[in-house]
Amino acid sequence: MSNILFIGLSLSSILLLIALGLSITYGAMGVINMAHGELVMIGAYTAVLSGLYLNLNLFLALPLAFLVSAGVGLAVERVIIRRLYGRIIDTLLATWGVAILLQQLIRLEFGLSFFNIHVDGLGPGFQSFPIPAFLSENFDIFGFTVQPYRSFIIVLTIALTFLTWFLMYRTSLGTQVRAIMRNPQMAAACGIDVNRISAWTFAYGSGLAGVAGVLLAGFKAVIPDMGESVVVDGFLVVVVGGVGSLFGTLLSAAVLGQINGVFAILTNDIVARAIVFGVVIFLILLRPNGLFGFKSR
């Protein structure tokens, strides 16, 4: 039972990190970022490459992956998305194209494969990122099995969620982001630099995706298309929780992650995902705006 609990909570935690960025960027910018999964993948590959070439461990790879993914996200926002605000279908198609491009760049090792140059850690093959030994050995406390790595994932997610809450509700930047979520035109009329705030918001959400990628790399194979499935799950969490709602995203990630983890162990992954989709459809029919969504004014 404890194994099921830890697996469900750790999956929920990673799902929450992915969904937080999606919720903030979609709420503030109205952008459906189909490349968000590839930012998760970039975080995972950053961890792999930093381990191979810089000999960095998990704790040093995490901030590096955040910075790299945030930088890529900032570049995508500045070069592409900024020119497509208010055109939701265009941003969806554009970011989908970015996702395909990022995948192929990894497969082709940034184009160097055309010159018969191979970069260890890249390419279409499976990669892995080792976790520290003291996080890989389970131990018992009063008959309760503790999985250190999954516990680390949960604790780190709690810390980052609190940081996100603090930034959103206790800082001037967060006040401006929430104003843009409610009404970007009115926020601009009040003197808020909507483009600058949106860019930094997009970068922060991308950085969270990179952190999620490092955590995934600890127990999942790192491949170029590893982000395709997680971005779908992330959007499910955002829709169910309510766009722009931090608490809704937290609750939705916990519920959907636990359902997926429990039923994946009791049955199989296919049945588990079918049950998750069924729950999502039911909740959308019951609450079209999400569990804690708000309407813009």
Phi and psi restraints in degrees (value plus and minus 20) as a CYANA .aco file:
   2 SER   PHI     -85.3   -45.3
   2 SER   PSI     -55.6   -15.6
   3 ASN   PHI     -82.3   -42.3
   3 ASN   PSI     -63.4   -23.4
   4 ILE   PHI     -82.7   -42.7
   4 ILE   PSI     -61.9   -21.9
   5 LEU   PHI     -81.2   -41.2
   5 LEU   PSI     -67.6   -27.6
   6 PHE   PHI     -87.1   -47.1
   6 PHE   PSI     -60.0   -20.0
   7 ILE   PHI     -84.0   -44.0
   7 ILE   PSI     -65.1   -25.1
   8 GLY   PHI     -82.9   -42.9
   8 GLY   PSI     -64.2   -24.2
   9 LEU   PHI     -86.9   -46.9
   9 LEU   PSI     -59.2   -19.2
  10 SER   PHI     -88.8   -48.8
  10 SER   PSI     -59.5   -19.5
  11 LEU   PHI     -83.8   -43.8
  11 LEU   PSI     -61.7   -21.7
  12 SER   PHI     -81.5   -41.5
  12 SER   PSI     -58.2   -18.2
  13 SER   PHI     -85.5   -45.5
  13 SER   PSI     -66.7   -26.7
  14 ILE   PHI     -85.1   -45.1
  14 ILE   PSI     -60.9   -20.9
  15 LEU   PHI     -81.2   -41.2
  15 LEU   PSI     -57.5   -17.5
  16 LEU   PHI     -85.5   -45.5
  16 LEU   PSI     -63.5   -23.5
  17 LEU   PHI     -80.9   -40.9
  17 LEU   PSI     -61.0   -21.0
  18 ILE   PHI     -87.0   -47.0
  18 ILE   PSI     -63.3   -23.3
  19 ALA   PHI     -93.1   -53.1
  19 ALA   PSI     -49.7    -9.7
  20 LEU   PHI     -78.0   -38.0
  20 LEU   PSI     -67.5   -27.5
  21 GLY   PHI     -83.1   -43.1
  21 GLY   PSI     -62.6   -22.6
  22 LEU   PHI     -83.3   -43.3
  22 LEU   PSI     -62.8   -22.8
  23 SER   PHI     -83.4   -43.4
  23 SER   PSI     -63.6   -23.6
  24 ILE   PHI     -89.1   -49.1
  24 ILE   PSI     -66.6   -26.6
  25 THR   PHI     -90.0   -50.0
  25 THR   PSI     -60.2   -20.2
  26 TYR   PHI     -89.2   -49.2
  26 TYR   PSI     -59.6   -19.6
  27 GLY   PHI     -86.5   -46.5
  27 GLY   PSI     -60.9   -20.9
  28 ALA   PHI    -102.8   -62.8
  28 ALA   PSI     -53.4   -13.4
  29 MET   PHI    -136.9   -96.9
  29 MET   PSI     -32.7     7.3
  30 GLY   PHI      46.5    86.5
  30 GLY   PSI      11.4    51.4
  31 VAL   PHI    -130.0   -90.0
  31 VAL   PSI     103.6   143.6
  32 ILE   PHI    -109.1   -69.1
  32 ILE   PSI      80.1   120.1
  33 ASN   PHI    -109.1   -69.1
  33 ASN   PSI      75.9   115.9
  34 MET   PHI     -93.8   -53.8
  34 MET   PSI     -29.8    10.2
  35 ALA   PHI    -111.2   -71.2
  35 ALA   PSI     -15.5    24.5
  36 HIS   PHI     -82.3   -42.3
  36 HIS   PSI     -56.6   -16.6
  37 GLY   PHI     -84.5   -44.5
  37 GLY   PSI     -54.0   -14.0
  38 GLU   PHI     -91.5   -51.5
  38 GLU   PSI     -46.3    -6.3
  39 LEU   PHI     -89.0   -49.0
  39 LEU   PSI     -53.5   -13.5
  40 VAL   PHI     -82.0   -42.0
  40 VAL   PSI     -65.6   -25.6
  41 MET   PHI     -81.9   -41.9
  41 MET   PSI     -60.1   -20.1
  42 ILE   PHI     -82.7   -42.7
  42 ILE   PSI     -60.9   -20.9
  43 GLY   PHI     -80.2   -40.2
  43 GLY   PSI     -62.1   -22.1
  44 ALA   PHI     -85.4   -45.4
  44 ALA   PSI     -63.9   -23.9
  45 TYR   PHI     -89.3   -49.3
  45 TYR   PSI     -51.6   -11.6
  46 THR   PHI     -80.7   -40.7
  46 THR   PSI     -61.6   -21.6
  47 ALA   PHI     -83.5   -43.5
  47 ALA   PSI     -64.8   -24.8
  48 VAL   PHI     -81.7   -41.7
  48 VAL   PSI     -68.7   -28.7
  49 LEU   PHI     -88.3   -48.3
  49 LEU   PSI     -57.5   -17.5
  50 SER   PHI     -87.2   -47.2
  50 SER   PSI     -51.8   -11.8
  51 GLY   PHI     -90.2   -50.2
  51 GLY   PSI     -58.6   -18.6
  52 LEU   PHI     -94.1   -54.1
  52 LEU   PSI     -63.8   -23.8
  53 TYR   PHI    -123.0   -83.0
  53 TYR   PSI     -45.3    -5.3
  54 LEU   PHI    -133.6   -93.6
  54 LEU   PSI     -24.5    15.5
  55 ASN   PHI      36.9    76.9
  55 ASN   PSI      18.7    58.7
  56 LEU   PHI    -107.5   -67.5
  56 LEU   PSI     122.7   162.7
  57 ASN   PHI    -109.3   -69.3
  57 ASN   PSI    -195.3  -155.3
  58 LEU   PHI     -77.2   -37.2
  58 LEU   PSI     -63.6   -23.6
  59 PHE   PHI     -90.1   -50.1
  59 PHE   PSI     -47.7    -7.7
  60 LEU   PHI    -107.3   -67.3
  60 LEU   PSI     -48.1    -8.1
  61 ALA   PHI     -90.7   -50.7
  61 ALA   PSI     -49.6    -9.6
  62 LEU   PHI     -81.5   -41.5
  62 LEU   PSI     -74.4   -34.4
  63 PRO   PHI     -85.3   -45.3
  63 PRO   PSI     -53.0   -13.0
  64 LEU   PHI     -84.6   -44.6
  64 LEU   PSI     -63.8   -23.8
  65 ALA   PHI     -83.7   -43.7
  65 ALA   PSI     -57.5   -17.5
  66 PHE   PHI     -79.9   -39.9
  66 PHE   PSI     -66.9   -26.9
  67 LEU   PHI     -86.6   -46.6
  67 LEU   PSI     -61.8   -21.8
  68 VAL   PHI     -86.2   -46.2
  68 VAL   PSI     -68.1   -28.1
  69 SER   PHI     -85.1   -45.1
  69 SER   PSI     -59.3   -19.3
  70 ALA   PHI     -83.2   -43.2
  70 ALA   PSI     -60.3   -20.3
  71 GLY   PHI     -84.5   -44.5
  71 GLY   PSI     -62.2   -22.2
  72 VAL   PHI     -84.0   -44.0
  72 VAL   PSI     -64.0   -24.0
  73 GLY   PHI     -81.2   -41.2
  73 GLY   PSI     -61.6   -21.6
  74 LEU   PHI     -82.8   -42.8
  74 LEU   PSI     -60.9   -20.9
  75 ALA   PHI     -84.7   -44.7
  75 ALA   PSI     -61.8   -21.8
  76 VAL   PHI     -82.8   -42.8
  76 VAL   PSI     -61.0   -21.0
  77 GLU   PHI     -86.1   -46.1
  77 GLU   PSI     -64.9   -24.9
  78 ARG   PHI     -88.1   -48.1
  78 ARG   PSI     -58.6   -18.6
  79 VAL   PHI    -106.2   -66.2
  79 VAL   PSI     -58.4   -18.4
  80 ILE   PHI    -135.9   -95.9
  80 ILE   PSI     -79.7   -39.7
  81 ILE   PHI     -85.1   -45.1
  81 ILE   PSI     -56.4   -16.4
  82 ARG   PHI     -77.6   -37.6
  82 ARG   PSI     -48.0    -8.0
  83 ARG   PHI    -105.6   -65.6
  83 ARG   PSI     -22.1    17.9
  84 LEU   PHI    -144.1  -104.1
  84 LEU   PSI      -5.2    34.8
  85 TYR   PHI     -79.3   -39.3
  85 TYR   PSI     119.1   159.1
  86 GLY   PHI      64.3   104.3
  86 GLY   PSI     -21.2    18.8
  87 ARG   PHI    -141.4  -101.4
  87 ARG   PSI      60.7   100.7
  88 ILE   PHI     -84.1   -44.1
  88 ILE   PSI     -57.9   -17.9
  89 ILE   PHI     -87.9   -47.9
  89 ILE   PSI     -59.7   -19.7
  90 ASP   PHI     -84.4   -44.4
  90 ASP   PSI     -61.2   -21.2
  91 THR   PHI     -86.7   -46.7
  91 THR   PSI     -55.7   -15.7
  92 LEU   PHI     -81.9   -41.9
  92 LEU   PSI     -68.1   -28.1
  93 LEU   PHI     -87.7   -47.7
  93 LEU   PSI     -59.2   -19.2
  94 ALA   PHI     -85.2   -45.2
  94 ALA   PSI     -65.5   -25.5
  95 THR   PHI     -90.7   -50.7
  95 THR   PSI     -48.7    -8.7
  96 TRP   PHI     -83.5   -43.5
  96 TRP   PSI     -62.7   -22.7
  97 GLY   PHI     -82.9   -42.9
  97 GLY   PSI     -59.6   -19.6
  98 VAL   PHI     -81.7   -41.7
  98 VAL   PSI     -59.9   -19.9
  99 ALA   PHI     -81.1   -41.1
  99 ALA   PSI     -65.4   -25.4
 100 ILE   PHI     -83.6   -43.6
 100 ILE   PSI     -62.3   -22.3
 101 LEU   PHI     -82.0   -42.0
 101 LEU   PSI     -64.6   -24.6
 102 LEU   PHI     -84.5   -44.5
 102 LEU   PSI     -60.3   -20.3
 103 GLN   PHI     -80.3   -40.3
 103 GLN   PSI     -67.3   -27.3
 104 GLN   PHI     -88.1   -48.1
 104 GLN   PSI     -53.5   -13.5
 105 LEU   PHI     -81.7   -41.7
 105 LEU   PSI     -59.2   -19.2
 106 ILE   PHI     -88.5   -48.5
 106 ILE   PSI     -64.5   -24.5
 107 ARG   PHI     -80.4   -40.4
 107 ARG   PSI     -58.9   -18.9
 108 LEU   PHI    -111.8   -71.8
 108 LEU   PSI     -10.4    29.6
 109 GLU   PHI      32.4    72.4
 109 GLU   PSI      31.4    71.4
 110 PHE   PHI      40.5    80.5
 110 PHE   PSI       7.9    47.9
 111 GLY   PHI      69.2   109.2
 111 GLY   PSI     -27.2    12.8
 112 LEU   PHI     -91.6   -51.6
 112 LEU   PSI     -39.3     0.7
 113 SER   PHI     -84.7   -44.7
 113 SER   PSI     -42.8    -2.8
 114 PHE   PHI     -85.5   -45.5
 114 PHE   PSI     -41.8    -1.8
 115 PHE   PHI    -125.6   -85.6
 115 PHE   PSI      -1.2    38.8
 116 ASN   PHI      38.2    78.2
 116 ASN   PSI      13.3    53.3
 117 ILE   PHI    -127.2   -87.2
 117 ILE   PSI     102.5   142.5
 118 HIS   PHI    -127.2   -87.2
 118 HIS   PSI     113.4   153.4
 119 VAL   PHI    -127.5   -87.5
 119 VAL   PSI      94.9   134.9
 120 ASP   PHI     -77.9   -37.9
 120 ASP   PSI     114.1   154.1
 121 GLY   PHI      79.5   119.5
 121 GLY   PSI     -33.3     6.7
 122 LEU   PHI    -133.9   -93.9
 122 LEU   PSI    -192.5  -152.5
 123 GLY   PHI      74.8   114.8
 123 GLY   PSI    -197.6  -157.6
 124 PRO   PHI    -101.8   -61.8
 124 PRO   PSI     -26.9    13.1
 125 GLY   PHI     -97.9   -57.9
 125 GLY   PSI     152.3   192.3
 126 PHE   PHI     -96.8   -56.8
 126 PHE   PSI     118.8   158.8
 127 GLN   PHI    -145.9  -105.9
 127 GLN   PSI     141.1   181.1
 128 SER   PHI    -162.2  -122.2
 128 SER   PSI     137.8   177.8
 129 PHE   PHI    -146.0  -106.0
 129 PHE   PSI      94.7   134.7
 130 PRO   PHI     -90.8   -50.8
 130 PRO   PSI     120.9   160.9
 131 ILE   PHI    -119.4   -79.4
 131 ILE   PSI     135.1   175.1
 132 PRO   PHI     -76.1   -36.1
 132 PRO   PSI     127.1   167.1
 133 ALA   PHI     -80.0   -40.0
 133 ALA   PSI     -56.7   -16.7
 134 PHE   PHI     -92.8   -52.8
 134 PHE   PSI     -30.3     9.7
 135 LEU   PHI    -118.1   -78.1
 135 LEU   PSI     -22.7    17.3
 136 SER   PHI    -125.9   -85.9
 136 SER   PSI     -27.4    12.6
 137 GLU   PHI    -125.7   -85.7
 137 GLU   PSI      98.3   138.3
 138 ASN   PHI     -91.6   -51.6
 138 ASN   PSI     134.1   174.1
 139 PHE   PHI    -166.0  -126.0
 139 PHE   PSI     140.1   180.1
 140 ASP   PHI    -125.6   -85.6
 140 ASP   PSI     120.3   160.3
 141 ILE   PHI    -148.9  -108.9
 141 ILE   PSI      89.7   129.7
 142 PHE   PHI      34.3    74.3
 142 PHE   PSI      22.1    62.1
 143 GLY   PHI      60.7   100.7
 143 GLY   PSI     -17.9    22.1
 144 PHE   PHI    -124.1   -84.1
 144 PHE   PSI     100.7   140.7
 145 THR   PHI     -97.3   -57.3
 145 THR   PSI     103.0   143.0
 146 VAL   PHI    -125.4   -85.4
 146 VAL   PSI     107.6   147.6
 147 GLN   PHI    -122.0   -82.0
 147 GLN   PSI      86.0   126.0
 148 PRO   PHI     -78.2   -38.2
 148 PRO   PSI     -63.0   -23.0
 149 TYR   PHI     -87.2   -47.2
 149 TYR   PSI     -64.8   -24.8
 150 ARG   PHI     -86.4   -46.4
 150 ARG   PSI     -53.4   -13.4
 151 SER   PHI     -84.9   -44.9
 151 SER   PSI     -60.0   -20.0
 152 PHE   PHI     -81.3   -41.3
 152 PHE   PSI     -61.4   -21.4
 153 ILE   PHI     -79.2   -39.2
 153 ILE   PSI     -64.8   -24.8
 154 ILE   PHI     -84.7   -44.7
 154 ILE   PSI     -65.4   -25.4
 155 VAL   PHI     -85.0   -45.0
 155 VAL   PSI     -64.1   -24.1
 156 LEU   PHI     -83.2   -43.2
 156 LEU   PSI     -59.9   -19.9
 157 THR   PHI     -84.4   -44.4
 157 THR   PSI     -61.1   -21.1
 158 ILE   PHI     -80.1   -40.1
 158 ILE   PSI     -63.5   -23.5
 159 ALA   PHI     -83.9   -43.9
 159 ALA   PSI     -64.4   -24.4
 160 LEU   PHI     -90.2   -50.2
 160 LEU   PSI     -53.1   -13.1
 161 THR   PHI     -86.1   -46.1
 161 THR   PSI     -62.2   -22.2
 162 PHE   PHI     -83.7   -43.7
 162 PHE   PSI     -60.8   -20.8
 163 LEU   PHI     -81.4   -41.4
 163 LEU   PSI     -62.8   -22.8
 164 THR   PHI     -83.8   -43.8
 164 THR   PSI     -62.9   -22.9
 165 TRP   PHI     -80.2   -40.2
 165 TRP   PSI     -63.9   -23.9
 166 PHE   PHI     -82.2   -42.2
 166 PHE   PSI     -64.6   -24.6
 167 LEU   PHI     -83.8   -43.8
 167 LEU   PSI     -57.6   -17.6
 168 MET   PHI     -97.7   -57.7
 168 MET   PSI     -54.2   -14.2
 169 TYR   PHI    -138.3   -98.3
 169 TYR   PSI     -22.4    17.6
 170 ARG   PHI    -150.7  -110.7
 170 ARG   PSI     -10.0    30.0
 171 THR   PHI    -150.1  -110.1
 171 THR   PSI     140.4   180.4
 172 SER   PHI     -83.8   -43.8
 172 SER   PSI     -57.8   -17.8
 173 LEU   PHI     -80.0   -40.0
 173 LEU   PSI     -64.6   -24.6
 174 GLY   PHI     -83.8   -43.8
 174 GLY   PSI     -57.8   -17.8
 175 THR   PHI     -81.5   -41.5
 175 THR   PSI     -61.6   -21.6
 176 GLN   PHI     -87.2   -47.2
 176 GLN   PSI     -59.9   -19.9
 177 VAL   PHI     -81.7   -41.7
 177 VAL   PSI     -64.6   -24.6
 178 ARG   PHI     -87.9   -47.9
 178 ARG   PSI     -52.0   -12.0
 179 ALA   PHI     -85.4   -45.4
 179 ALA   PSI     -60.4   -20.4
 180 ILE   PHI     -86.3   -46.3
 180 ILE   PSI     -57.3   -17.3
 181 MET   PHI     -80.1   -40.1
 181 MET   PSI     -62.6   -22.6
 182 ARG   PHI     -91.4   -51.4
 182 ARG   PSI     -67.7   -27.7
 183 ASN   PHI    -182.1  -142.1
 183 ASN   PSI      78.1   118.1
 184 PRO   PHI     -84.4   -44.4
 184 PRO   PSI     -54.4   -14.4
 185 GLN   PHI     -86.3   -46.3
 185 GLN   PSI     -63.8   -23.8
 186 MET   PHI     -87.1   -47.1
 186 MET   PSI     -57.5   -17.5
 187 ALA   PHI     -81.5   -41.5
 187 ALA   PSI     -62.0   -22.0
 188 ALA   PHI     -85.2   -45.2
 188 ALA   PSI     -57.9   -17.9
 189 ALA   PHI     -86.2   -46.2
 189 ALA   PSI     -45.6    -5.6
 190 CYS   PHI    -106.5   -66.5
 190 CYS   PSI     -15.4    24.6
 191 GLY   PHI      78.7   118.7
 191 GLY   PSI     -13.0    27.0
 192 ILE   PHI    -100.0   -60.0
 192 ILE   PSI     111.9   151.9
 193 ASP   PHI     -99.0   -59.0
 193 ASP   PSI      70.3   110.3
 194 VAL   PHI     -81.3   -41.3
 194 VAL   PSI     -61.5   -21.5
 195 ASN   PHI     -83.7   -43.7
 195 ASN   PSI     -65.0   -25.0
 196 ARG   PHI     -86.1   -46.1
 196 ARG   PSI     -65.3   -25.3
 197 ILE   PHI     -84.7   -44.7
 197 ILE   PSI     -60.3   -20.3
 198 SER   PHI     -83.8   -43.8
 198 SER   PSI     -59.3   -19.3
 199 ALA   PHI     -83.5   -43.5
 199 ALA   PSI     -67.3   -27.3
 200 TRP   PHI     -88.7   -48.7
 200 TRP   PSI     -52.6   -12.6
 201 THR   PHI     -85.1   -45.1
 201 THR   PSI     -63.9   -23.9
 202 PHE   PHI     -83.0   -43.0
 202 PHE   PSI     -60.5   -20.5
 203 ALA   PHI     -84.3   -44.3
 203 ALA   PSI     -61.8   -21.8
 204 TYR   PHI     -85.0   -45.0
 204 TYR   PSI     -64.4   -24.4
 205 GLY   PHI     -82.0   -42.0
 205 GLY   PSI     -57.7   -17.7
 206 SER   PHI     -86.0   -46.0
 206 SER   PSI     -58.8   -18.8
 207 GLY   PHI     -82.8   -42.8
 207 GLY   PSI     -60.4   -20.4
 208 LEU   PHI     -81.5   -41.5
 208 LEU   PSI     -57.8   -17.8
 209 ALA   PHI     -82.6   -42.6
 209 ALA   PSI     -59.4   -19.4
 210 GLY   PHI     -83.0   -43.0
 210 GLY   PSI     -60.6   -20.6
 211 VAL   PHI     -82.1   -42.1
 211 VAL   PSI     -63.0   -23.0
 212 ALA   PHI     -79.9   -39.9
 212 ALA   PSI     -56.3   -16.3
 213 GLY   PHI     -84.3   -44.3
 213 GLY   PSI     -60.7   -20.7
 214 VAL   PHI     -82.9   -42.9
 214 VAL   PSI     -64.2   -24.2
 215 LEU   PHI     -84.5   -44.5
 215 LEU   PSI     -59.0   -19.0
 216 LEU   PHI     -84.6   -44.6
 216 LEU   PSI     -55.8   -15.8
 217 ALA   PHI     -84.4   -44.4
 217 ALA   PSI     -37.5     2.5
 218 GLY   PHI     -92.3   -52.3
 218 GLY   PSI     -41.8    -1.8
 219 PHE   PHI    -161.2  -121.2
 219 PHE   PSI      -8.5    31.5
 220 LYS   PHI    -156.2  -116.2
 220 LYS   PSI     124.5   164.5
 221 ALA   PHI     -82.4   -42.4
 221 ALA   PSI     119.2   159.2
 222 VAL   PHI    -115.3   -75.3
 222 VAL   PSI      93.5   133.5
 223 ILE   PHI    -157.2  -117.2
 223 ILE   PSI     141.5   181.5
 224 PRO   PHI     -79.6   -39.6
 224 PRO   PSI     -50.9   -10.9
 225 ASP   PHI    -123.4   -83.4
 225 ASP   PSI       2.7    42.7
 226 MET   PHI     -87.3   -47.3
 226 MET   PSI     -39.7     0.3
 227 GLY   PHI    -106.0   -66.0
 227 GLY   PSI     -29.5    10.5
 228 GLU   PHI     -82.8   -42.8
 228 GLU   PSI     -62.7   -22.7
 229 SER   PHI     -98.7   -58.7
 229 SER   PSI     -56.3   -16.3
 230 VAL   PHI     -90.7   -50.7
 230 VAL   PSI     -49.5    -9.5
 231 VAL   PHI     -89.8   -49.8
 231 VAL   PSI     -53.0   -13.0
 232 VAL   PHI     -84.5   -44.5
 232 VAL   PSI     -65.9   -25.9
 233 ASP   PHI     -81.1   -41.1
 233 ASP   PSI     -58.6   -18.6
 234 GLY   PHI     -82.9   -42.9
 234 GLY   PSI     -62.4   -22.4
 235 PHE   PHI     -86.2   -46.2
 235 PHE   PSI     -55.4   -15.4
 236 LEU   PHI     -80.5   -40.5
 236 LEU   PSI     -63.5   -23.5
 237 VAL   PHI     -82.2   -42.2
 237 VAL   PSI     -64.1   -24.1
 238 VAL   PHI     -83.9   -43.9
 238 VAL   PSI     -64.7   -24.7
 239 VAL   PHI     -85.2   -45.2
 239 VAL   PSI     -63.5   -23.5
 240 VAL   PHI     -89.9   -49.9
 240 VAL   PSI     -62.1   -22.1
 241 GLY   PHI     -92.9   -52.9
 241 GLY   PSI     -50.0   -10.0
 242 GLY   PHI      89.2   129.2
 242 GLY   PSI     106.3   146.3
 243 VAL   PHI     -82.0   -42.0
 243 VAL   PSI     106.9   146.9
 244 GLY   PHI      63.9   103.9
 244 GLY   PSI     -21.8    18.2
 245 SER   PHI    -116.5   -76.5
 245 SER   PSI      94.2   134.2
 246 LEU   PHI     -87.1   -47.1
 246 LEU   PSI     -64.7   -24.7
 247 PHE   PHI     -86.1   -46.1
 247 PHE   PSI     -60.4   -20.4
 248 GLY   PHI     -82.3   -42.3
 248 GLY   PSI     -60.7   -20.7
 249 THR   PHI     -83.4   -43.4
 249 THR   PSI     -61.9   -21.9
 250 LEU   PHI     -81.6   -41.6
 250 LEU   PSI     -68.8   -28.8
 251 LEU   PHI     -86.0   -46.0
 251 LEU   PSI     -62.9   -22.9
 252 SER   PHI     -83.6   -43.6
 252 SER   PSI     -63.2   -23.2
 253 ALA   PHI     -82.9   -42.9
 253 ALA   PSI     -60.6   -20.6
 254 ALA   PHI     -83.3   -43.3
 254 ALA   PSI     -65.6   -25.6
 255 VAL   PHI     -88.2   -48.2
 255 VAL   PSI     -71.6   -31.6
 256 LEU   PHI     -87.7   -47.7
 256 LEU   PSI     -57.2   -17.2
 257 GLY   PHI     -85.0   -45.0
 257 GLY   PSI     -62.4   -22.4
 258 GLN   PHI     -87.2   -47.2
 258 GLN   PSI     -61.3   -21.3
 259 ILE   PHI     -80.8   -40.8
 259 ILE   PSI     -66.1   -26.1
 260 ASN   PHI     -83.7   -43.7
 260 ASN   PSI     -64.1   -24.1
 261 GLY   PHI     -86.4   -46.4
 261 GLY   PSI     -64.0   -24.0
 262 VAL   PHI     -86.4   -46.4
 262 VAL   PSI     -69.5   -29.5
 263 PHE   PHI     -93.8   -53.8
 263 PHE   PSI     -45.6    -5.6
 264 ALA   PHI     -85.2   -45.2
 264 ALA   PSI     -55.1   -15.1
 265 ILE   PHI     -98.2   -58.2
 265 ILE   PSI     -62.1   -22.1
 266 LEU   PHI     -92.8   -52.8
 266 LEU   PSI     -51.8   -11.8
 267 THR   PHI    -142.5  -102.5
 267 THR   PSI    -118.7   -78.7
 268 ASN   PHI    -178.8  -138.8
 268 ASN   PSI     154.0   194.0
 269 ASP   PHI     -83.2   -43.2
 269 ASP   PSI     -56.3   -16.3
 270 ILE   PHI     -87.0   -47.0
 270 ILE   PSI     -66.7   -26.7
 271 VAL   PHI     -83.7   -43.7
 271 VAL   PSI     -60.0   -20.0
 272 ALA   PHI     -81.0   -41.0
 272 ALA   PSI     -65.1   -25.1
 273 ARG   PHI     -87.3   -47.3
 273 ARG   PSI     -55.5   -15.5
 274 ALA   PHI     -82.9   -42.9
 274 ALA   PSI     -61.4   -21.4
 275 ILE   PHI     -85.9   -45.9
 275 ILE   PSI     -61.5   -21.5
 276 VAL   PHI     -80.2   -40.2
 276 VAL   PSI     -66.2   -26.2
 277 PHE   PHI     -83.2   -43.2
 277 PHE   PSI     -57.6   -17.6
 278 GLY   PHI     -82.9   -42.9
 278 GLY   PSI     -62.5   -22.5
 279 VAL   PHI     -83.7   -43.7
 279 VAL   PSI     -62.3   -22.3
 280 VAL   PHI     -81.9   -41.9
 280 VAL   PSI     -65.4   -25.4
 281 ILE   PHI     -80.9   -40.9
 281 ILE   PSI     -63.3   -23.3
 282 PHE   PHI     -81.6   -41.6
 282 PHE   PSI     -64.6   -24.6
 283 LEU   PHI     -88.7   -48.7
 283 LEU   PSI     -55.1   -15.1
 284 ILE   PHI     -86.8   -46.8
 284 ILE   PSI     -60.2   -20.2
 285 LEU   PHI     -84.7   -44.7
 285 LEU   PSI     -55.6   -15.6
 286 LEU   PHI     -96.9   -56.9
 286 LEU   PSI     -61.8   -21.8
 287 ARG   PHI    -153.2  -113.2
 287 ARG   PSI      66.0   106.0
 288 PRO   PHI     -77.8   -37.8
 288 PRO   PSI     -50.5   -10.5
 289 ASN   PHI    -110.1   -70.1
 289 ASN   PSI     -12.8    27.2
 290 GLY   PHI      71.9   111.9
 290 GLY   PSI     148.5   188.5
 291 LEU   PHI     -84.0   -44.0
 291 LEU   PSI     -58.6   -18.6
 292 PHE   PHI    -154.0  -114.0
 292 PHE   PSI      12.8    52.8
 293 GLY   PHI     -94.3   -54.3
 293 GLY   PSI     133.8   173.8
 294 PHE   PHI    -144.0  -104.0
 294 PHE   PSI     136.4   176.4
 295 LYS   PHI    -114.5   -74.5
 295 LYS   PSI     119.9   159.9
 296 SER   PHI     -92.4   -52.4
 296 SER   PSI     133.1   173.1
